Amino acid sequence: MADRRKRELAPRVRPLRELVAQHLPVVAEVDDFAAPFHPGDAELAIVLGGDGSMIRAARLMGRRQLPVLGINLGRLGFLADVQPQELPEVLPQVVARRYRVTHHLMFECRVYRGSELVAERWGLNEAAVLAGPPFAMLEVQLYVDAEWVTTYSCDGLIVSTPVGSTAHNLSAGGPILHKNLQAFVVAPISPHTLTIRPLIDSADRVYELATPRPHRGTTLVVDGAETCRLTAADRVRIERSPASFQLVEVAGRGYYRTLREKLGWGGKLKLNE
């Protein structure tokens, strides 16, 4: 899989595709993440791109998730963790099945306007309600299993998976969750009350968000994609998906090594040049 919209990556993608074909039978190729997914007899997906491509691939596969090996042609590369120069060493391990598959939480996000379903989207990273124009403080109500938790006065509210905890959640001051955890973290963006802190709870609960007085630009964004503008009558429901994202990990690519290298713990932030 490679996103054809990333035309600047085409010269790097072509030789990597040829290298993959030398080691593994290729039964299907995907270059349009908006097209229907027809994996045929595929047992494994290889994504050539960055973490954004990995997220789009997960959304494309929907309930038919294949184990995914990510080759990083992007920047940080938390999910697409294998560097292109490592591929000649990694592919023989894949052929010999010397890898592990870790399952990561995905979610389904639905917007109800009364009893009507007005929007629906799968997610791997996070769902965020953002204030939008006129960029004043927004009130967001949080319910967990139909119980009112609190009303946040903030610039927005993020509900993140462990995989997404190193993305928008981290920038908003939320904690890093180990990606194997089955939990969501709720993090407000610039909360008005300083005693409000991120909340972590089980992925088996149902999370609902409401904006009783939204701005004209208040928007639900799922994994970086605008899903819909929100009205006072809307209820955003976030719950665990029956499918899980299956990440292929080869020897020597541990979770804490990835954090240490990508976040620059003990050194500088490492970007893939």
Buried (B, 14 or more C-beta within 10 A) or exposed (E): BBBEEBEEBEEBBEEBEEBBEEBBEEEEEBBEBEEEBEBEEBEBBBBBBBBBBBBBBBBBBEEEBBBBBBBBBBBBBBBBBBEBEBBEEBBEBBEEEEBEBBBBBBBBBBBBBEEEEBBBBBBBBBBBBBBBEEEEEBBBBBBBEEEEBBEBBBBBBBBBBBBBBBBBBBEBEBBEBEBEBBBBBBBBBEBEEEEBEBBBBEBEBEBBBBBEEBBEEBBBBBBBEEBBBBEEBBBBBBBBBEBBBBBBBBEEBEBEEBBBBBBEEEEEEBEBE
